Amino acid sequence: MSLSGRLAVAVASSLASFSAAAQSRYNFQEPVTEIAGQIYDLHILMLIICLVIFIGVFGVMFWSVFHHRKSRGAVAANFHENTTVEIVWTVVPVLILVGMAWPATRTILEMKDTSGADITIKATGYQWKWGYDYLQGEGEGIRFVSNLATPRDQIEGRAEKGEHYLLEVDNPVVVPVGKRIRLLLTANDVIHAWWVPAFGVKQDAIPGFIRDTWFQADKEGVYRGVCAELCGRDHAYMPIEVHVVSADAYSAWVAQQGPRQPAVEAEAETEAETEAETEAEADAEVGTSDESKPAGV
Amino acid sequence: MAAVIPERLQEHHHGAHTGLMRWITTTNHKDIGTMYLIFSFVMFLAGGVMALTLRAELFQPGLQVVQPELFNQLTTLHGLVMVFGAIMPAFVGFANWMIPLMIGASDMAFARMNNWSFWLLPPAAILLIGSFFVPGGATAAGWTLYPPLSVQMGMGMDLAIFAVHIMGVSSIMGAINIVVTILNMRAPGMTMMKMPLFCWTWLITAYLLIAVMPVLAGAVTMLLTDRHFGTSFFNAAGGGDPVLYQHIFWFFGHPEVYIMILPAFGIVSQIIPTFARKPLFGYASMVYATSSIAILSFIVWAHHMFTTGMPAAGQLFFMYATMLIAVPTGVKVFNWVATMWRGSMTFETPMLFAVGFIFVFTMGGFTGLICAIAPVDIQIHDTYYVVAHFHYVLVAGSLFALFAGAYYWLPKWTGHMPDERIGKLHFWCSIVFFNVTFFPMHFLGLAGMPRRVPDYALQFADFNALATIGAFGFGLSQLIFLWAVIKCVRGGEKAAARSWESAEGLEWTVPSPAPHHTFEEAPVVR
């Protein structure tokens, strides 16, 4: 990574973490993709509608609770139905729901359109780490395994916890800013889920099957996520770290990766890019599950 | 059917067994109802202790109290115990006690089967709790038991599968009993549309149980054969599909959440009119709304699976169907509020819990609507937001309604009025600590904390500490309930037959406490 790229990442990430710290305490993390932005807005819209209904319904209920009390001399009326009112409070909610469904439908269709990718990356969930293969586009052929980088001492309380406790990895995913990244997901053993909140991406990684999703990050920075599907003992300890960098910095990173081929997990990865990949991984899965059976977890 | 029981037969029945054998052999719906209620409270405390252990671990980031293996076991068993051991049996207990009294029947239709459906539960509970002590410990796959993770588990998983089978058999028998009792044993003149709403909601719930418990049994049986007999239902290497399990599970699981809330709607619909001194608003629309919710519950299951990667058409269908459920649910809330409107209300403990139920359950309804929006759900699925959502509907919903019902009918069960001061203390402690515990979880989930983790990033520390403090407060508050019930059983102000000023219904025409046998001659309803 060039010095300027490094600087840009540092500035962007510190800005992002600052605004994220201010904002993400009570709400979604600051979105950096178009989709995440739409989700953010949808949620705010829903929140406002729910708040208005909340105030309406509970305004009436608490008015009643405070005024229609026996101790205040309230005498009970005896009405128990009113067809007009009942029709109104059935039809009006339907209309409100249509208003909510409309923008949501648009977002779903965009989320599901994974065509036109600039770069395709395959992420494989293992108990308990992520493997990445750059399958297509600039950086094709790069593959590595990404492990939790937080030292055990911090987890067990023998050392001070660092700023990115449990959200840091040894080999982060690096992608260029403003490019459409298609992500293929699968798993080697059990179901995992690849989730980066700032991208609005959460997709289960299912052993024996390939699922896809996409993102296009519009802002450089470091974005962190976690595995979101219970996957066994160290489910809490397989984070995701994505560095979104400039096109130049990305090219530099790709060049630097060239000779490096981590040997870890080689056996499970050998056939990863062939047609037979699904079956091969499923076979591997049988092996793992048999091995781990006696241990219980 | 058996509206009149020959006096000599009764004498024989009472003469035969005393002490423990009376409870083991009883076929009396009141005895069985009491046993269900005690059983469910014991399980509630067991599940609560598990929850508090989880919260203790989550008080601070890092691992302090339990290791991840045990944490996952406790998460799983907390869910299974609360759903199958606490909430469901508690509602069956209410059904046993109250449905015959409400419809003027002398007992449940199948009295011996009733005994069996209760006595299946303790062995199931022993299997579940005992699984902590087998090699490998209890299952740690989450209460949803998703494969392939659940296939990796040790023998604790098999015990859980058998426990689920047994509890499923028990539920199905209970449900059949309730359906037959309601359809065949109503007093003369008690037409369907005159039935108390609690009977209506339980009738619909019973149909749901009969429809979906076998589906769950099928799903866990397939897990069992995948684990031990070489089948590959959920194993891709053998041509199966792990996601297939999720479809089957949630085809059971979504109706299941209505199984846990519809009887609660019924209880609240009995209590609000009593303390508003005004008939229930929109009785017919309540019945239709309950039926609509039940029918819709069969076509929304995949909203639990938006992140598995289904086609856009699937996401859209399940999103629209799920959103539709808000309509009948809204109708119910509006009806309750309209019942209170221009009433003459007093706020004894049952009413406090019922109003608390409406308030907090509706918040869970709102977050449910937000979860229904598929793109938003992609962000909050499997986070603490979902944990907050379903605890708002299951704790503040089902559990608060159970408390409301318990305080409401305790005079009928014990012959004594519950102590209002203790009851009110229980209510205020519960509702305050409930919100302290679960409200911050919305923020945690939005900010990105996943569920089912023993450890978390530092930015979540404050809200987790708060939630843990609230959880211990909430847990301890439930001992107040135990105190209130024991005090009420042992003595207190004598309860009249009609224990609450304007309570309506046949159950208030029999003395308090209700004698061992009631309605030996069917009452006539005008």
Interface residues (C-beta under 8 A of the other chain):
Chain A: A21 S24 R25 Y26 N27 F28 Q29 I35 A36 Q38 I39 L42 H43 M46 L47 C50 I53 F54 V57 F58 V60 M61 S64 V65 H68 R69 K70 S71 A74 V75 A76 A77 N78 F79 H80 E81 V85 E86 W89 T90 P93 V94 L97 M100 A101 A104 T105 T107 I108 L109 M111 K112 Q154 I155 E156 G157 K161 E163 H164 Y165 L166 L167 L185 D189 V190 I191 A193 W195 P197 G200 V201 K202 Q203 D204 I206 P207 G208 F209 R211 D212 T213 G225 V226 C227 A228 E229 L230 C231 G232 R233 D234 H235 A236 Y237 T278 E279 A282 D283 E285 V286 S289 S292 K293 P294 A295 G296 V297
Chain B: P61 G62 L63 Q64 P68 E69 N72 P135 G136 G137 A140 A141 G142 Y146 P148 L149 V151 Q152 M153 G154 G156 N235 A236 A237 D241 P242 V243 A276 R277 K278 P279 L280 F281 G282 Y283 A284 S285 T307 T308 G309 P311 A312 Q315 L316 M319 Y320 M323 L324 A326 V327 G330 V331 V333 F334 V337 A338 T339 M340 W341 R342 G343 S344 M345 T346 F347 V355 I358 F359 T362 M363 F366 L369 I370 I373 A374 P375 V376 I378 Q379 H381 D382 T383 F443 L446 A447 G448 P450 R451 R452 V453 P454 D455 Y456 A457 L458 Q459
